[in-house]
Amino acid sequence: MTDNTLSASDKVELRVIHLAPMGRHTRYMLAGYLRHVFIVTAVLLAIALTIDLWPQLSMVAESRGRGALIGIWSVVRFSALRTPGLVAPFFPFATFLGVVWTEVAHTRSGERVLVWNSGRSPIQCLAPVVALSVLLGAIEFAMDAYLGPATMAVQMHERLGLDGQRLDRTRRGANHWIVSPTGLLSAQIEYGPPPVLHNLTFFKRDETGQLTEVDMAAVARQLPGAKQWLLRGGRYWTPALPFESDGARSTAILDNSSGERMVPFSTRTVTLDLDPLWLSVFGMEAQYLPMSVLTKLARADTGPLAKGLYCTRLQALYAETVLPGAMALLASLLSLLLLAYAASWRRVFGIVFAGYLAHFGSKVCLLMGQNGYMPPLVAGWFVPLALTAAACAILLVIERQRRGAGR
């Protein structure tokens, strides 16, 4: 009779395998990713700050008074204010480089071979990349959508630096030419809110493009709740006006050369199809606009070019929650494919070049969307979705290679 029972020495210990999305391997790789992304970002920021500060260093150092300590503090504070706006554009590419750096170190140390021999699948190796994507996507969105505009608002309020002085909303500056659906406008803008136009000249045209009216005024203010603007202290001309004075009104010469007469007025109401919110931020780049203002302008009827600019910027901000993760995913999977057992510099260079092409492509799509050559939704989301699709294709290739090697 045989004994079917196992002795204590013959018993096999059964280990239950649990899903551990934040296990030891994930925490180890995530720490490496964050460390290298931070180092790459710091290096690129140092270069960007040097280029940005060089032409305005003396201006910034003396902005709060003279003195060595005051100057150093002013430069440090200004650098902190400039950091979000400088980091946000290259942060996805810095993420890509940081992930590649970690993967190269992982391969060269022999740790990747240990991971392969442990039976961990390529999909399981992506857990730290997914965690990194969620974290850095949130950081990128917060930095570009909120911190950047907030720090620029401080620079504008204090007229700090070249951009702070250029975008100062308290000064009028030179006359601006503005194309509206009803004509062509030249005026100095008091940004407000509410905006006020000074030294206005408005050339009204009909649907065929013919000039139908010319209005000049010292000041123009929008009437509440309407597209009507109240002009004060000016003169106007229409084709119906006679060439000679009829004695009942005084006249002035238009252009001092055309021989046609203009009629003075104290107040006059004209239709100017101009969005006051758009006028209040006129001349500001879209990346400096607060999220609330950008959302309103993207939904407003501000003309096809302006609407494309703001809509593309808004879609790009939403896509930035995904873009760093897509770049990290691409870097990790390219490393799994090309650096599985050895890290040759030729392959590393090829991976970095692929990341640069993705970074360049995102900027090209952004420019095309802002200038009306691409729909805003496509311009904002094309590169993140294309990178995700490419990463999925690479993952399939890796899985097939692993299955083929296991047979």
ROSETI-523195 format. One record per residue: residue in three letters; y, z, x of N, C-alpha, C in turn. Coordinates in steps of 0.1 Angstrom, whole numbers, plus 2048, in hexadecimal, padded with zeros to 3 digits. Layout:
residues N
ALAYZXYZXYZX...
END
This chain:
residues 407
MET7F480080980080080080C800809THR8157F78068217F680E82C7FE808ASP83480381084080B80B84C80180BASN8507FF7FF85C7F67FD8697FD7FFTHR86980980187681080487A80F812LEU88780F81588D80D82289081B828SER88D81C83589182883B8A082983EALA8A58348428B38358448B882C84FSER8AF82A8598B48218648B3812860ASP8AB80F8558A98018518B37FD846LYS8BA8078418C48048368CF7FC83BVAL8D37F28348DE7E98378EB7ED830GLU8F57F08379027F48319087E882ALEU90A7E981D9117DE8169207E1815ARG9287D781A9367D981A93C7D080EVAL9447D680694B7D07FB9577C9800ILE9587BC7FE9647B480296E7B47F7HIS97A7B97FA9857BA7F19907B07F5LEU9977AB7EB9A37A27EE9AE7AB7F4ALA9B37A88009BD7B08069C97A880APRO9D27A58019DD79C8049E67A180FMET9E67AF8109EF7B581B9E67BD824GLY9DB7B78289D27BD8329D77BD840ARG9CF7C28499D37C38579D77B685DHIS9D07AC85B9D379E8609E079985ATHR9E279B84D9EE7968479FA79E84DARG9F97AB84EA047B3853A087AF861TYR9FD7AD8699FF7A9877A0679C878META02792871A08785872A1678586CLEUA1878C861A2578C85BA2F793864ALAA2B79D86BA347A4875A3879A880GLYA2E792885A3178888FA3A77D88ATYRA3877887DA4176E877A4F774877LEUA51780871A5E78586FA6578787DARGA5E78C887A6478E894A6978189AHISA6177789AA6576A8A0A6F763898VALA6F76488AA7975E882A87765885PHEA86772887A9377988AA98775898ILEA8F7738A2A947708AFA9A7618AFVALA937588A8A9874A8A8AA574A8A0THRAA6751895AB375288DABE757896ALAABB76289DAC67688A6ACB75E8B0VALAC17578B6AC674D8C1ACE7428BBLEUACA73D8B0AD17328A9ADF7378A4LEUADF74489FAEC74989BAF574B8A6ALAAF07508B2AF97518BEAFF7448C2ILEAF87398C1AFD72C8C4B077288BAALAB0472A8ADB0D7268A2B1A72E8A3LEUB1973B8A5B257438A6B2E7408B2THRB2873C8BDB2F7388C9B3872B8C6ILEB317228BFB387158BCB437188B1ASPB407218A8B4972489DB5572C8A2LEUB537368AAB5E73F8AFB677398B9TRPB6172F8C1B6972B8CDB777268CAPROB7971D8C0B877188BDB907228B6GLNB8B72D8B1B937378AAB927458AFLEUB8D7478BBB8A7548C1B9775C8C2SERBA27568C8BAE75D8CABB57618BDMETBB47588B3BBA75A8A6BB37668A0VALBA67678A0B9E77189ABA177F8A2ALABA177E8AFBA378A8B7BB07918B4GLUBBA7898B1BC878F8AFBCB7908A0SERBC178E897BC478E889BC879C884ARGBC37A788ABC67B4886BCF7BC890GLYBD57B5899BDE7BB8A3BD87B98B1ARGBE17BD8BABDD7BB8C9BD67C88CDGLYBCE7C68D8BC67D18DEBB87CC8E0ALABB27D18EBBA47CD8EEB9A7D18E3LEUB9B7DE8DFB917E38D6B937DD8C8ILEBA07DB8C4BA27D58B7B9E7C68B7GLYBA07C08C2B9B7B28C3B8C7B18C3ILEB857BA8CAB767B98C9B717BC8BBTRPB777C68B5B737C98A7B767BD89ESERB817B789FB847AB897B7A7A0898VALB7679D8A5B6D7938A7B5F7968A2VALB5B7A38A4B4E7A789EB4E7A788FARGB587AB889B597AB87AB5979C875PHEB6179487CB61786878B5477F879SERB4D783884B3F77D887B3678187CALAB3778E877B2E79286CB3278B85FLEUB3E78885DB42780851B3E772852ARGB3D76C85DB3975E85FB2A75D85FTHRB22767861B14766863B0C760857PROB0E76584BB0775F840B0975083EGLYB1574C83FB1873E83DB12735849LEUB1173B855B0B733860AFC733860VALAF673E85CAE774085CAE1738851ALAAE6738845ADF73283AADB72483CPROAE471B841ADF70D843AD370B84BPHEAD2712856AC671085FABB71A85EPHEABC723854AB272E853AA4728850PROAA271E847A95719845A8F713852PHEA9770C85AA92706866A8F711870ALAA9771C870A93728879A8672E875THRA8472E867A77733862A6C72B868PHEA6D71E867A6371586CA6071887BLEUA6B719883A6971B891A62728894GLYA6673388CA6074088EA5174088BVALA4D739881A3F73887DA37731888VALA3D72588CA3671E897A347268A3TRPA3F72E8A7A3E7368B3A327408B1THRA327478A6A277508A3A1974A8A4GLUA1873E89EA0B73789EA077338ACVALA1172E8B4A0D72B8C2A087378CAALAA0F7428C8A0B74E8CF9FD7538CAHIS9FB7518BD9EE7558B79E374C8BDTHR9E573F8BF9DB7378C59D97398D4ARG9E473B8DB9E373C8EA9DC74A8EESER9DE7548E59D87618E89C97618E5GLY9C47578DE9B67578DA9B375E8CDGLU9BD7638C79BB76A8BA9B77618AFARG9BB7548AF9B874B8A59A87488A5VAL9A37478B19947458B198D7518ABLEU99275D8AE98C7698A898D769898VAL99876489399A76388599075987FTRP98F74D886985743881977748881ASN97374F88C96675588D963760883SER96D76687E96B77187496876B866GLY96975E86496675885897175784EARG97D75A85398975984A98C74B847SER98E74783B9917398379A0736839PRO9A472983A9B272683C9BB72B831ILE9B672B8259BE73181A9C173F81CGLN9B77478209B97558239C375782ECYS9C474E8389CE74F8439DC74D83ELEU9DE7488329EB74582D9F2751826ALA9EA75C8259F076881E9FD76D825PRO9FE76E832A0A772838A15768836VALA1275B836A1C751834A22752825VALA1A75581CA1E75680EA2876280DALAA2476D813A2C779813A3A77781ALEUA3976F825A4576C82CA4E763824SERA4875981CA50750814A57757809VALA51761802A587687F8A637707FDLEUA61777809A6C77F80FA78776813LEUA7576C81BA80764821A8775B816GLYA7F75780CA86750801A907587FAALAA8D7657F8A9776D7F1AA37707FAILEAA0772807AAB774811AB4768812GLUAAE75C812AB6750813ABF74E807PHEAB97507FBAC174E7EFACD7587EEALAACA7657F1AD476F7F0ADF76C7FBMETADB768806AE5765811AEE75980EASPAE874E809AF0742807AF77437F9ALAAF17497EFAF87487E2B027547E0TYRB0075F7E7B0976A7E4B1076F7F0LEUB097727FBB10777807B1976E80DGLYB1676180EB1E757814B2C75680DPROB2C753800B387537F8B407607F9ALAB3976B7F8B407787F9B4877A806THRB41777811B4877881EB5376E820METB5276281AB5C75881BB6875D812ALAB66764807B717697FFB79773807VALB7277B80FB7A785817B8277D822GLNB7D773828B8476B831B9076482BMETB8F75F81FB9A759818BA4763814HISBA076E80FBAA77980BBB277D817GLUBAC77F822BB378482EBB8778837ARGBB676C833BBA76083ABB5761849LEUBA876484ABA2767856B9A75B85CGLYB9E756867B9774B86DB9D73E868LEUB9873386DB9C725869B9972385AASPB8D725856B89723848B9072C83FGLYB92739843B9974283ABA773D837GLNBAE738841BBC733840BBC725838ARGBB271D83BBB1710834BAF711825LEUBA671B821BA271D814BAA72880CASPBB572D812BBD73780CBC27337FFARGBBF73A7F4BC37377E7BD173B7E3THRBD87427ECBE67467E9BF073C7EDARGBEC7327F5BF67287F9BF471A7F2ARGBFF7137F1BFE7067EABFA6FA7F3GLYC006FA7FFBFE6EF808C046E2804ALABFE6D7809C036CA806BFE6C57F8ASNC046BA7F4C006B47E8BF26AE7E8HISBEA6B07DEBDD6AA7DDBDC69F7D2TRPBD46957D6BD268A7CCBC568D7C5ILEBC668C7B8BBA68F7AFBB96847A5VALBAC67F7A4BA967579ABA367C78ESERBAA679782BA567F776BA167376DPROB9A676762B9566B759BA1663753THRBAD669752BB866374CBC265D756GLYBC065F763BCA65A76CBC966077ALEUBD465E782BD566378FBE066D790LEUBDD678797BE6684798BE86887A6SERBF568B7A9BF96907B6C0169D7B3ALABFC6A87B9C036B57B7BFF6BF7C1GLNC086C97C3C046D57CABFD6DF7C1ILEBF36E67C5BEB6EE7BCBEE6FD7C0GLUBF27047B6BF27137B7BE57177B0TYRBDC71C7B8BCE71D7B4BCB7277A9GLYBD47317A8BD273B79EBC67447A0PROBBF747795BBF741788BCA74877FPROBD0741775BCD733772BD572A77CPROBD071E77FBD7715788BE470F782VALBED70D78BBFA707787BFD6FC791LEUC026F178BC056E5793C146E4796HISC176E17A3C256E07A7C286D27ACASNC346CD7ABC386C07B0C2E6B57ABLEUC2C6B579EC226AC799C2769E796THRC1E694799C20686796C13681790PHEC1467D783C0867877CC0966A778PHEC0066277CC00653778BF565276ELYSBF9650762BEF64F757BEB640755ARGBDE63D753BD9630751BD162F744ASPBCF62373FBC7621733BB961D738GLUBB161972EBA3616731BA160A739THRBAB60173ABAA5F5742BB05F8750GLYBB5604753BBB607760BCA604761GLNBD0600756BDE5FD756BE7609756LEUBF260A75DBFB61575DC02616750THRC01621749C0762373CC1262E73CGLUC12636746C1C641746C1D647754VALC2964C758C2B653764C32660760ASPC2D66C765C33678762C3667F76FMETC42685771C4568D77DC4B69A778ALAC466A577EC4B6B277AC4A6BC785ALAC536C6784C536D178FC486DA78DVALC446DD781C396E777EC316E2772ALAC246E4772C1B6E1767C116EC765ARGC106F1759C076FC755BFE6F874AGLNBF26FB74ABE96F873FBEB700733LEUBEB6FA727BEC70271BBDF708717PROBDF714712BD271B710BC9713706GLYBBC71270BBB270C702BB36FD700ALABBA6F6708BBC6E8706BBC6E0713LYSBBB6D3713BBD6CB71EBCC6C7720GLNBD56CD718BE36CA719BEA6D2723TRPBF36CC72BBFA6D3735C096D2732LEUC106DD734C1E6DE731C266DB73ELEUC2D6D073EC356CC74AC436D1748ARGC496D6753C576DB752C5F6D575EGLYC6C6D275AC756CD764C716C076AGLYC706B5762C6B6A8768C7169C761ARGC6A691762C6E68575CC6267C75ATYRC63672751C5866A74EC5C65C74CTRPC5265374DC5464474AC4863F742THRC4B636739C4162F732C46620731PROC3D61672FC4160872EC4B606722ALAC4B60F718C5460C70CC6261070FLEUC6561771AC7361B71DC7B60F721PROC8860E71CC91603720C9460472FPHEC985F9734C9C5F8742CAB5FE744GLUCB35FE739CC160273ACC260F732SERCCC617737CCF623730CD6620723ASPCD2627718CD862570BCE462E708GLYCE8636712CF363F711CEF64C70BALACE464D704CE06596FDCD8663706ARGCD365D712CCB66571BCCE661729SERCCC66A732CCE667740CC1661745THRCC1659750CB6653755CB5654764ALACAA65176ACA8652778C9F64677CILECA0642789C9963678EC8B63A792LEUC8163378EC73635792C7162E79FASPC6D6367A9C6A6317B7C7662C7BEASNC8262D7B8C8E6297BEC8F61A7C2SERC856127BDC856047C1C805FB7B5SERC796017ACC735F87A1C7D5F4797GLYC885FB796C925F878CC8F5FD77EGLUC8460477CC8160976FC8661876EARGC8861C762C8F629760C8563475CMETC8864075FC8064C75BC89655753VALC8365C749C8B664740C88673744PROC9367B747C9168974AC8D69173EPHEC8669C741C826A5736C826B373BSERC846BD732C826CB736C746D0735THRC6D6CC72AC5F6CF728C596C2721ARGC4C6C1725C456B571FC366B9720THRC2E6B4716C206B7716C186AA719VALC0F6AB722C066A0725BF86A4726THRBEF69A725BE169D725BDC69B734LEUBD76A673ABD16A5747BC36AA746ASPBB96A2747BAB6A6746BA66AC753LEUBAB6B9755BA76C0761BA26CE75EASPB976D1764B916DE762B986E976APROB9E6F3764BA56FD76BB9D704776LEUB90707772B8770D77CB85704788TRPB846F8786B826EE791B8F6ED799LEUB9A6EE793BA76EE79ABA86FA7A3SERBA470679EBA57127A5B9D7137B2VALB9270B7B3B8A70A7BFB8B6FD7C6PHEB966F57C2B976E87C8B996E97D8GLYB916E07DFB926E07EDB876EA7F4METB816F27ECB776FB7F2B696F47F2GLUB626F67FDB546F07FEB4B6F87F4ALAB416F17EFB396F67E4B317037EAGLNB2E7037F7B2670F7FCB2E71C7FCTYRB3C71B7FAB447277FAB4772C7ECLEUB427257E2B457297D4B3B7347D0PROB4073F7C9B377497C3B2D7427B9METB227497B7B177437AFB1C7427A1SERB2474B79CB2974A78EB3273E78CVALB3B73C796B44730795B3C723796LEUB337237A0B2B7177A2B23713796THRB1D71D78FB1671A783B1E714778LYSB2A719776B3471476CB3870676FLEUB3B70377CB3F6F6780B346EC77EALAB286F0781B1C6E7780B1A6E3771ARGB1E6EC768B1C6E975AB286E2754ALAB346E375BB406DD755B416CE757ASPB4A6C8750B4C6B9751B576B775BTHRB546B7768B5E6B6772B5E6A9779GLYB5869F773B57692779B4A690780PROB45683781B38681787B36686795LEUB4168479EB3F6887ACB3F6977ADALAB4969D7A7B4A6AC7A8B3E6B27A1LYSB396AD796B2D6B378FB216B1798GLYB206A679FB156A47A8B156AD7B4LEUB216B07B9B236BA7C4B1E6C87C0TYRB236CC7B4B1F6DA7B0B116DB7ABCYSB0C6D17A4AFE6D279FAF56D17ABTHRAF76C97B5AEF6C87C0AEE6D57C8ARGAFA6DB7CAAFB6E87D0AF36F37C9LEUAF46F37BCAED6FD7B4ADE6FB7B5GLNAD96EE7B4ACB6EC7B5AC66EF7C3ALAACE6EC7CDACA6F07DBAC86FF7DDLEUAD17067D6AD07157D7AC371A7D1TYRAC07147C5AB37187BEAA77147C7ALAAA87087CDA9D7047D6A9B70C7E2GLUAA67127E7AA571A7F3A9C7277F1THRA9972A7E5A8F7357E3A817307E7VALA7F7237E8A7271D7ECA727177FALEUA7E7127FEA7E70A80AA7A711817PROA7E71E819A79724825A6A726825GLYA65729819A5672B817A4F71E81AALAA54713815A4E705817A4E702826META5970582DA5970383BA4F70B842ALAA4E71883EA45721845A3671C842LEUA34718836A26713832A2270783ALEUA2C6FE83CA296F2843A276F5852ALAA2F6FE858A2D702866A1F708868SERA1B71185FA0F718860A0370E85FLEUA037058569F86FC8549F76F285ELEUA036ED863A026E486E9FC6EA87BSER9FF6F787C9FA6FF8889EB701886LEU9E670487A9D87058779D16F887ALEU9D76ED8779D16E08799D16DB887LEU9DD6DD88E9DE6D789B9DD6E18A7LEU9DE6EE8A49DD6F88AE9D17018ACALA9C76FC8A69BB7058A29B570C8AETYR9B47058B99AD70B8C59B570B8D2ALA9BF7028D29C87018DE9D66FD8DAALA9E07018E29EE6FE8DE9F46F58E9SER9F16E88E89F76DF8F2A066DD8EETRPA0E6DB8F8A1D6DA8F6A206CD8EEARGA186C38F0A1A6B78E9A196B98DAARGA0F6C08D6A0D6C38C7A176CD8C2VALA1B6D78CAA256E08C6A326D98C4PHEA366CF8CDA426C78CBA416BF8BEGLYA356B98BCA346B18B0A366BA8A3ILEA316C68A3A336CF897A426D3896VALA486D68A1A576D98A0A5F6CD89BPHEA5B6C18A0A626B589CA606B388DALAA546B6888A526B4879A5B6BE871GLYA5C6CA877A656D4870A736CF870TYRA786C987BA856C487CA886B9872LEUA7E6B0871A7F6A5867A816AB859ALAA796B6856A7A6BC849A886C2847HISA8D6C9851A9B6CE851AA56C384FPHEAA46B9856AAD6AE855AAD6A7848GLYAA06A6842A9F6A0835AA66A882ASERAA56B582BAAC6BD821ABB6BC822LYSAC16BA82DACF6B882EAD36AA829VALACB6A082CACD692827ACD692818CYSAC3698812AC2699803ACE6A07FDLEUAD36AB804ADE6B27FFAEB6AA7FFLEUAED6A280AAF969980BAF868E800METAEC6887FFAEB67E7F5AED6837E7GLYAE868F7E4AEB6947D6AF96977D4GLNB0069D7DEB0E6A07DCB176947DBASNB136897E0B1B67D7E0B166737D5GLYB0D6787CCB096707C1AFF6657C3TYRAF86657CFAEE65B7D1AE06607CDMETADF66C7C9AD26727C5AD467C7BAPROACC67D7B0ACD6877A6ACD6957ACPROAD669E7A7AD66AC7ADAC86B37ADLEUAC16B17A2AB46B87A2AAA6B37ADVALAAA6A67AFAA26A07B9AA76A37C7ALAAB46A37C9ABA6A77D6AB76B57DAGLYAB76BE7D0AB46CC7D4AA56CF7D6TRPA9C6C97CEA8E6CD7CEA856C37D5PHEA8A6B77D9A816AD7DFA7A6B37ECVALA816B87F5A7C6BC802A726C8800PROA766D37F9A6D6DE7F7A606DA7F1LEUA606D17E6A546CD7E0A4C6C47E9ALAA536BB7F0A4C6B27F9A456BA804LEUA4B6C480AA456CC814A396D480ETHRA3A6D9802A2F6E07FCA236D67FAALAA266CA7F5A1B6C07F3A156BD800ALAA1D6BB80BA176B8818A0F6C381DALAA136D081BA0B6DB81F9FE6DC818CYS9FE6D980B9F16D98039E86CE809ALA9ED6C280C9E56B88129DF6BC81FILE9E76C28289E26C78359D76D2833LEU9D96DA8299CF6E58269C26DE822LEU9C26D481A9B66CD8179AF6C7823VAL9B76C182C9B16BB8389AB6C6841ILE9B16D28429AB6DD84999E6E2843GLU99E6E38369926E782F9866DE831ARG9896D183197F6C783397A6C7842GLN9836C984B97E6CA8599766D785BARG9796E28559716EE8569636EC850ARG9636E68449566E383E94D6DA847GLY9546D084C94C6C68559476CD861ALA94F6D686794B6DD8739406E7870GLY93F6EC8649356F68609276F185DARG9266E385C9196DD8599116DB865
END
